[in-house]
Amino acid sequence: AQASLQNIGKYAAAFETTAKKLIKMKVSNTVATSVLEAVLPNRPRRADQIERILTAWHEAETVGFDGYGWGLLNAVSEDFDWGRAGGSAESRFVGALQGNTTNTINRVAGRLLSRV
C-alpha cells in the first residue's frame, strides 16, 4: 500500500509538470492541424473531425485554453467523448481509460511535447 501511495504521488507530479507545459505552449492552427493529421487515421471524414476539434478548441466553453496545447488536448478529448455518434456511456468511459480516446490524447500530447 505504501508503494502504491508513492507511485500515485509520482504520477501526480509528472501529470502536473506535463499539464503546465501544455498550458504555456502556444500552438498555431497550422501546427494543430499537422498534429491532428499525423495522429488521426486517414479516413474519409478525417477532415470533418479535424474541423470539429479545431472549432471546439477555439469556441467551446467546456474546452478553454484557446491557442494553447492544453486546449487542443481538451478539444480532442471532447470530440472523442461527445462528438462522435453512437456509443454508450460505458463505452465512452472505457475509451477514456484505456481505449481509443486515451490513446489518441496520449499521441497528441506526445507530438505537442516533442515540439518543445
C-alpha positions as CSV (number, residue, x, y, z in Angstrom):
1,A,0.0,0.0,0.0
2,Q,2.8,2.4,0.8
3,A,4.5,1.8,-2.6
4,S,1.1,2.5,-4.3
5,L,0.8,5.8,-2.5
6,Q,4.3,6.8,-3.5
7,N,3.5,5.9,-7.1
8,I,0.4,8.0,-7.1
9,G,2.4,10.9,-5.8
10,K,5.0,10.5,-8.6
11,Y,2.2,10.2,-11.2
12,A,0.5,13.3,-9.9
13,A,3.8,15.3,-10.0
14,A,4.5,14.1,-13.6
15,F,1.0,14.9,-14.7
16,E,1.2,18.4,-13.2
17,T,4.6,19.1,-14.9
18,T,3.1,17.9,-18.3
19,A,-0.1,20.0,-17.8
20,K,1.9,23.1,-17.0
21,K,4.0,22.7,-20.2
22,L,0.9,22.3,-22.3
23,I,-0.9,25.2,-20.6
24,K,2.0,27.5,-21.5
25,M,2.6,26.1,-25.0
26,K,1.2,28.3,-27.8
27,V,0.0,26.3,-30.8
28,S,-0.9,27.7,-34.2
29,N,-3.7,26.3,-36.3
30,T,-1.1,25.1,-38.8
31,V,0.7,23.1,-36.1
32,A,-2.6,21.8,-34.6
33,T,-3.8,20.6,-37.9
34,S,-0.4,18.9,-38.6
35,V,-0.5,17.2,-35.3
36,L,-4.1,16.0,-35.8
37,E,-3.4,14.8,-39.4
38,A,-0.5,12.8,-38.0
39,V,-2.5,11.2,-35.2
40,L,-6.0,10.6,-36.6
41,P,-6.5,7.8,-39.0
42,N,-6.8,8.8,-42.7
43,R,-10.4,8.0,-43.2
44,P,-13.0,9.8,-45.4
45,R,-14.3,12.0,-42.6
46,R,-11.0,12.9,-41.0
47,A,-11.1,16.5,-42.4
48,D,-14.6,16.9,-40.8
49,Q,-13.3,15.6,-37.4
50,I,-10.2,17.9,-37.5
51,E,-12.6,20.9,-38.2
52,R,-14.8,19.9,-35.3
53,I,-11.8,19.6,-33.0
54,L,-10.3,23.0,-34.1
55,T,-13.7,24.7,-33.8
56,A,-14.2,23.3,-30.2
57,W,-10.6,24.4,-29.4
58,H,-11.4,28.0,-30.4
59,E,-15.0,28.3,-29.3
60,A,-16.3,25.7,-26.8
61,E,-16.7,26.9,-23.3
62,T,-16.0,23.4,-22.0
63,V,-12.6,23.3,-23.7
64,G,-10.9,26.5,-22.8
65,F,-7.2,27.4,-23.4
66,D,-7.8,28.6,-27.0
67,G,-4.5,28.7,-28.8
68,Y,-2.6,26.5,-26.3
69,G,-1.6,22.9,-26.2
70,W,-3.8,22.1,-23.2
71,G,-6.8,23.4,-25.0
72,L,-6.1,21.3,-28.1
73,L,-5.8,18.2,-25.9
74,N,-9.2,19.1,-24.2
75,A,-10.8,19.6,-27.7
76,V,-9.6,16.2,-28.8
77,S,-10.9,14.6,-25.6
78,E,-14.3,16.4,-26.0
79,D,-14.6,15.2,-29.6
80,F,-13.8,11.6,-28.8
81,D,-16.1,11.6,-25.7
82,W,-19.1,13.6,-27.1
83,G,-18.6,14.5,-30.8
84,R,-18.9,11.1,-32.3
85,A,-22.2,9.4,-32.9
86,G,-23.2,6.2,-31.1
87,G,-21.6,4.5,-28.2
88,S,-22.9,4.1,-24.7
89,A,-21.8,5.9,-21.5
90,E,-19.9,2.7,-20.7
91,S,-18.0,2.7,-24.0
92,R,-17.0,6.3,-23.5
93,F,-15.8,5.6,-20.0
94,V,-13.7,2.6,-21.1
95,G,-12.4,4.6,-24.1
96,A,-11.3,7.4,-21.8
97,L,-9.5,4.9,-19.5
98,Q,-7.8,2.5,-21.9
99,G,-9.2,2.8,-25.4
100,N,-9.1,4.9,-28.5
101,T,-9.7,8.2,-26.6
102,T,-6.8,7.9,-24.2
103,N,-4.5,6.5,-26.9
104,T,-5.3,9.5,-29.2
105,I,-4.9,12.0,-26.4
106,N,-1.5,10.5,-25.5
107,R,-0.4,10.7,-29.1
108,V,-1.5,14.3,-29.4
109,A,0.3,15.2,-26.2
110,G,3.4,13.3,-27.3
111,R,3.6,15.2,-30.6
112,L,3.0,18.5,-28.9
113,L,5.6,17.9,-26.2
114,S,8.2,16.7,-28.7
115,R,8.0,20.2,-30.4
116,V,9.3,21.9,-27.2
